[in-house]
């Protein structure tokens, strides 16, 4: 659980440090497929920041501002972990990719997908996680935000 919380906090710091400040209204629902089984929960934090959770039978998406964390899973096993950073347009996302340090030991791959910079993390970053733990993290974040 500690590893999940740390990687989530690291990601949120990365979003603010890299400067993903776009005035474009982000639509993380484009990241996950439209399915009838998808559920959506929204948690409002102090100010305008909020963390949204979108999920379906294969993935959970944590969205905060211009960044999203996507956990892919099968049953209770996490099978992949990606970060999507929305730069508003493809050219800016490509530029962000060129200045990014892709040699970090926890990154498997980095590429652009339209206006998104996508970071795929190594299996070592999620192999000890379960889908239940990721859902518990969301509940924990929700409670922390309510107390602020």
BASE-225651 format. One record per residue (C-alpha): residue number from 1; residue in one letter; z, y, x. Coordinates in Angstrom, 1 decimal. Layout:
REM residues N
PT,resi,resn,c3,c2,c1
PT,NUM,A,Z,Y,X .
...
***
This chain:
REM residues 148
PT,resi,resn,c3,c2,c1
PT,1,X,0.0,0.0,0.0 .
PT,2,X,0.8,2.3,2.9 .
PT,3,X,-2.7,1.7,4.4 .
PT,4,X,-4.3,2.6,1.1 .
PT,5,X,-2.3,5.8,0.7 .
PT,6,X,-3.1,6.9,4.3 .
PT,7,X,-6.8,6.2,4.0 .
PT,8,X,-7.0,8.1,0.7 .
PT,9,X,-5.1,11.1,2.2 .
PT,10,X,-7.4,10.9,5.3 .
PT,11,X,-10.5,11.0,3.1 .
PT,12,X,-9.2,14.0,1.1 .
PT,13,X,-8.5,15.8,4.4 .
PT,14,X,-12.0,15.0,5.6 .
PT,15,X,-13.5,16.5,2.4 .
PT,16,X,-11.8,19.8,3.0 .
PT,17,X,-12.3,19.9,6.8 .
PT,18,X,-16.0,19.0,6.7 .
PT,19,X,-16.5,21.9,4.3 .
PT,20,X,-18.0,20.3,1.2 .
PT,21,X,-17.7,23.5,-0.7 .
PT,22,X,-20.6,23.4,-3.1 .
PT,23,X,-20.8,25.4,-6.3 .
PT,24,X,-22.8,22.5,-7.8 .
PT,25,X,-21.0,20.7,-10.7 .
PT,26,X,-20.4,17.2,-9.4 .
PT,27,X,-21.2,14.2,-11.5 .
PT,28,X,-19.6,11.2,-9.9 .
PT,29,X,-20.7,9.1,-12.9 .
PT,30,X,-24.1,9.0,-11.1 .
PT,31,X,-22.4,7.0,-8.3 .
PT,32,X,-21.5,4.2,-10.6 .
PT,33,X,-23.9,2.5,-13.1 .
PT,34,X,-23.6,3.4,-16.7 .
PT,35,X,-22.0,0.4,-18.4 .
PT,36,X,-20.4,0.0,-21.8 .
PT,37,X,-17.4,-1.6,-20.1 .
PT,38,X,-16.6,1.4,-17.9 .
PT,39,X,-13.3,3.1,-18.5 .
PT,40,X,-12.4,6.6,-17.5 .
PT,41,X,-9.0,8.2,-16.9 .
PT,42,X,-8.3,11.7,-15.8 .
PT,43,X,-5.2,13.2,-14.2 .
PT,44,X,-4.8,16.9,-14.1 .
PT,45,X,-2.9,18.4,-11.1 .
PT,46,X,-1.4,21.7,-10.4 .
PT,47,X,-4.2,24.3,-10.4 .
PT,48,X,-7.8,23.2,-11.1 .
PT,49,X,-7.7,20.1,-8.8 .
PT,50,X,-7.8,16.8,-10.6 .
PT,51,X,-8.3,13.2,-9.7 .
PT,52,X,-10.6,11.2,-11.9 .
PT,53,X,-10.8,7.4,-12.0 .
PT,54,X,-14.0,5.8,-13.2 .
PT,55,X,-14.2,2.0,-13.2 .
PT,56,X,-16.2,-0.9,-14.4 .
PT,57,X,-16.2,-4.7,-13.7 .
PT,58,X,-17.2,-4.2,-10.0 .
PT,59,X,-16.0,-0.9,-8.7 .
PT,60,X,-13.3,1.8,-9.0 .
PT,61,X,-14.2,5.5,-8.2 .
PT,62,X,-11.5,8.0,-7.3 .
PT,63,X,-13.1,11.5,-7.6 .
PT,64,X,-11.5,14.7,-6.3 .
PT,65,X,-13.5,17.8,-6.1 .
PT,66,X,-16.7,17.2,-4.1 .
PT,67,X,-15.6,13.8,-2.8 .
PT,68,X,-15.3,10.3,-4.2 .
PT,69,X,-13.8,7.1,-2.9 .
PT,70,X,-15.4,3.9,-4.2 .
PT,71,X,-13.7,0.6,-4.0 .
PT,72,X,-16.0,-2.4,-4.8 .
PT,73,X,-14.2,-5.5,-5.9 .
PT,74,X,-14.7,-9.0,-7.3 .
PT,75,X,-11.7,-10.4,-9.1 .
PT,76,X,-8.7,-9.0,-7.2 .
PT,77,X,-10.5,-8.9,-3.9 .
PT,78,X,-11.8,-5.6,-2.5 .
PT,79,X,-15.3,-6.3,-1.2 .
PT,80,X,-16.3,-2.8,0.0 .
PT,81,X,-15.0,0.7,0.5 .
PT,82,X,-17.3,3.8,0.6 .
PT,83,X,-16.8,7.5,0.5 .
PT,84,X,-19.3,9.8,-1.1 .
PT,85,X,-19.3,13.5,-0.2 .
PT,86,X,-21.3,15.7,-2.4 .
PT,87,X,-23.1,18.5,-0.5 .
PT,88,X,-25.1,19.9,-3.5 .
PT,89,X,-28.5,19.1,-2.0 .
PT,90,X,-30.2,16.6,0.2 .
PT,91,X,-30.9,19.0,3.1 .
PT,92,X,-27.2,19.9,3.5 .
PT,93,X,-26.1,16.3,3.2 .
PT,94,X,-28.6,15.4,6.0 .
PT,95,X,-27.3,18.2,8.2 .
PT,96,X,-23.7,17.0,7.6 .
PT,97,X,-24.8,13.5,8.7 .
PT,98,X,-26.3,14.9,12.0 .
PT,99,X,-23.0,16.6,12.9 .
PT,100,X,-20.7,13.7,11.9 .
PT,101,X,-19.1,11.5,14.5 .
PT,102,X,-20.5,8.1,13.4 .
PT,103,X,-18.9,6.3,16.4 .
PT,104,X,-15.4,6.2,14.8 .
PT,105,X,-14.0,2.7,14.9 .
PT,106,X,-13.4,2.6,11.1 .
PT,107,X,-16.9,3.5,10.1 .
PT,108,X,-19.5,0.7,9.6 .
PT,109,X,-22.4,2.9,8.5 .
PT,110,X,-23.1,6.5,7.4 .
PT,111,X,-26.2,7.7,5.6 .
PT,112,X,-27.4,10.1,2.9 .
PT,113,X,-28.3,9.3,-0.7 .
PT,114,X,-29.7,12.3,-2.3 .
PT,115,X,-27.1,15.1,-2.2 .
PT,116,X,-24.4,12.7,-1.0 .
PT,117,X,-23.3,11.8,2.5 .
PT,118,X,-22.2,8.1,2.2 .
PT,119,X,-19.7,6.6,4.6 .
PT,120,X,-19.2,2.8,4.5 .
PT,121,X,-16.0,1.7,6.1 .
PT,122,X,-15.5,-1.4,8.2 .
PT,123,X,-14.0,-4.5,6.5 .
PT,124,X,-10.8,-4.0,8.5 .
PT,125,X,-10.1,-0.9,6.4 .
PT,126,X,-9.9,-2.8,3.1 .
PT,127,X,-9.5,-6.5,3.9 .
PT,128,X,-5.8,-6.5,3.3 .
PT,129,X,-6.1,-4.6,0.0 .
PT,130,X,-6.4,-6.0,-3.5 .
PT,131,X,-7.8,-4.4,-6.6 .
PT,132,X,-4.3,-4.4,-8.2 .
PT,133,X,-3.0,-2.4,-5.2 .
PT,134,X,-5.7,0.2,-5.6 .
PT,135,X,-5.0,0.5,-9.3 .
PT,136,X,-1.3,0.9,-8.4 .
PT,137,X,-2.2,3.7,-6.0 .
PT,138,X,-3.9,5.6,-8.8 .
PT,139,X,-0.8,5.2,-11.0 .
PT,140,X,1.4,6.4,-8.1 .
PT,141,X,-0.9,9.5,-7.5 .
PT,142,X,-0.8,10.2,-11.3 .
PT,143,X,3.0,10.2,-11.3 .
PT,144,X,3.2,12.4,-8.1 .
PT,145,X,0.9,14.9,-9.7 .
PT,146,X,2.9,15.0,-12.9 .
PT,147,X,6.0,15.9,-11.0 .
PT,148,X,4.3,18.9,-9.3 .
***
